[in-house]
Every structure is written in C-alpha cells, then in structure tokens.
Amino acid sequence: MRRPLLAVTAAAAAALLLAGCAAGSGTAQNADDATIVIGSLYEPQNLSNTQGGGQGVTEAFNGNVYEGLYKLTDDGEVEPLLAQSEQVSDDGLTYTITLRDGVEFHSGKKLTSADVKASVEAVLADDSKSARKSSFGPIADIATPDENTVVFTLSQRSISFLYNLSYVWIVNTEAGDLTTTEDGTGPYTLDEWKQGSTLTLKRFDGYWGSPAKNAEVVFTYFTDATAENNALLTGEIDLITSIQGPDQLAQFDGNSDYVVSEGTSTTKELLAFNDRVAPFDNVDVRKAVYSAIDTKKLLSSIWGDYGTLIGSMVPPTDPWYEDLTGVNPYDPALSMQLLAQAGYADGFTFTLDTPSYDPHPAVAEFLQSQLAEVGITVEINTISADEWYTKVFKDRDFTATLQEHVNDRDVVWYGNPDFYWGYNNPQVTQWVSEAEQATTVDEQTSLLKQVNEQIAADAASVWLYLYPQIVVASSDVSGYPVNGLNSQFFAYDIVKS
C-alpha cells in the first residue's frame, strides 16, 4: 500500500474495520442523508498538514474539512476558493488577494486576513514539516491592510505562487492543538476520530458554499488490502480510494455491482540514492544501478498491465513532461561496464532502507535479485514509516532508500541540494530558480524540461514506475474523484442512488 512522502512524512496505517459502520446495510436513505463509507489504507498520523499528518490527513481533510485560498481541482487546474480575486503587480512581486465574504470557521469565527497570514506563517515556521515550506521562500512580507485583504510581497518572481497557495490550509488563528482537533472552513466538520479504526466527517450546515451532497463520510482504515476488498464485497464500505494491486481487481472487473475507474496518478516509486555519500556520489555508479534494473519487468510483477514507466521525476500530467525512459536503458552489460569505469569492477555492497509497507518489500527483493546479477549486494533494512521519516528524511542517515512521492510538479526538489537525497548540480539549481522566476509558462516549461533531461542524464535517482490510480466503488455510488493528485479525495459530491 502506498505511503507518500509529501507532506513530507510517510504515514503508517494501523487499523481494524469498525463493526457497525457498514454502508451496505440495506437501510434506505434519501440521497442528502446518506452516509458514505470510504475504505482507505492511509490513516493520518495526526490531523495537521504542517506537523507530519501524512497522506492520510490530506486524503480525508483537504477540501473536505480545510480549504485554501485556491483549490487544485481533480483535473489539476488551480481555481480560486477562499480567495474572491487577486491582483498581481506588473513586476510580479506583489499579490493582493481579496477574501470571499461570508466565510466562517466551524467554530463560528469569521474568516479574516489574519487567519490567512497565520496559516502561511505556520507553513514557514521552524518546526513546520510541510514539504511546501521551501516553495514559499520568496515571501518577504505578508500584510493585512484590512480584514478582507492579504498582500504578499515577494523578494523575486514566483510563477507558481498561486499554485503553491493551493496547498496551504487556512486555519483559525484562535484554534488550539490542531493535531487532534480541527477548525476549518470546509463543507464537513470532524465528528470523531477513532484512531486505528475510523474517521468520521459530518456535513457542516454553516458552510459558505454549496453544501455537501451527503450527510456523513466515514473513512474506514485497513492495514490489509485483502480485508479492505472483502469489506467492499460485503457492503461494509462503499468505495476504495486506491486499489493496491492488479490481483485485487479480478473480483470487481465485469461485475455489474461495482465500477472500476482508472484515473491519473502522480505517485512515483523511487529508488533514491544519498548522492552525498560513496558510492552514489559517483554518477557512473548511479547509472550502473539504473541500467541493471529491468523496470518493465518490475512494474509488471507489481501491477500487471497497470502503471506507467517513467524516466524522470515528471509524470505525463505535468506541463514539462518528456519521455526519458531511454536515457538509462536496462542493459546489464552496460551496467558492468559503468561499474568498472567507476572503479567497482568487483561490485560493492550497500544497505537499502526499505519502508515496511507494500509494495516496498517486494520492490526491494526484486532490486536485490537484479543487482546481484552485476555484482552488487543489497542488504535490505526494513524500517517503519516513522523510522523512515527520522532516519532518512530528517537525519539523512542512509545510503539508498525506497519511497513514493505523490505530488505533481515536484521535479523542482532536485534543485534543492538540502533535500534528503542530496543531489547537487548547480546548473539544475539555477534552472529551477530561473523557471520559478519565469514570466511565461512557456519559459518555465522550457527550463524545467532541461531539468528533467539533466537529472535523467545524472541518474539522480532511479524512477522505477508511476503508480496507477484505480478507484473501485459500489455501482450505486457516484460523484467521487478518480485522479490521484497529491492524495486528495474530495468527498462532498459523492451520492448514493
């Protein structure tokens, strides 16, 4: 099962199905009164998007409980949400945003510009664990000239600024500990979180926009995909947010009681090197490892006919996508040649820190077998999601690791030498900086294509494959999202017939 990096912590799910929360109990409901029960493998670590809540809190809360000034739609477009309008200065350094009228938090407090300022500052705080923290580096000042206006002054242009703002949840400045409670502006309030079991959202009657089309949403958490599938088959849940393997689809394909939807994914499975340390500080070694791995065979072994091969960090949905799968081809002979060229003709041994949740253990064993064929010994060190965050992401105490990255437009992290994988190419850093300061999308796209090409040429990581995004639902349920953009799962349009 997937656990992303990005927010950037990996979430560890621990769950049992809560008896009595069955959606398919046969009780007739009006559509507006329906309870929608969603099966998921991604329970939140906590309820904050700046304190390591992980993929699970994004899935349950983003757009449902919390909202941003802007919204990233299921199709990847950026639309105003809590922002009524914006004005951008000619030099691109000042963004004046007017807030929507009549918005209240679930506590009843009116949304003001002070809340917006505090919410952005929380992302920028020293203790913030938000992966988007570095994206807001250009912010030089946040002013609140009145309750309905926020003025962002930037130190340099940021063509992605409004897109980046879509990741910032606007929270009540007067709220308490938001790791266990919430106070958002979204169409749902948190009813109850039974850790290890369920998280229940109830429709918020004071919502400023169109009300949710269902009365209640229950995210039911599983640690085992088979148990999750059985819950859908028995009517205990209404849909599964993301099927975890092709073998799980046979029982739903061709069955009129269920609908299988394949959407667009942005989740990349990576073999990430620590490019700071030997032997992976050597580009020839990284390329040798890449060419020793049959990624097509790996993808087939994990996903069958589903999923996509990629040759860089960029999924096809990003504007700067290029097919770079041929840059580091599967070629064991070339791999051995590169190893000899790098001074490792007899191979070497390295430790692969492997998250304990699926599919990473199976991927690690596949890599171990493939790399042995060119003389490289892989010692697999299985660690929990929490250990991964501390050991790998925070302390950089690793040689190589497996991880999935869920966000779109995240190739820019290769321009940050301080990111956990330590890739440091000054030219790439310059291109990323120039792309963000571009005045047109075409200019930005051209620069980021150069970034794609360079990181592929440097084998900065091994991009193993792009996950498929497969939602399976009972046929009497509709209105759910099907694309896996950044782990969000908007629940407010889901209805039962």
Secondary structure, DSSP 8 states (H G I E B T S, - for coil): ---EESSSS---------TT--S-S-----GGG-EEEEEES---SSS-TTTT-HHHHHHHHBTTTB--SEEE-TTS-EEESSEEEEEE-TTS-EEEEEE-TT-B-TTS-B--HHHHHHHHHHHHSTT---TTGGGGTTEEEEEEEETTEEEEEESS--TTHHHHHTT-----TT---TTT-----SSEEEEEEETTTEEEEEE-TT-SSS--SSSEEEEEE-S-HHHHHHHHHTTS-SEES----GGGTTTTTT-TTEEEEEE-B--EEEEEE-TTSTTTTSHHHHHHHHHT--HHHHHHHHHTT-SB--SSS--TTSTT----TTSS---HHHHHHHHHHTT-TT--EEEEEEESSTTHHHHHHHHHHHHHTTT-EEEEEEE-HHHIIIIIIIT---SEEEEEE--SS-GGGGG-TTSTT----HHHHHHHHHHHT-SSHHHHHHHHHHHHHHHHHTT-EEEEEE--EEEEEETTEE-----BGGG----TT-EE-
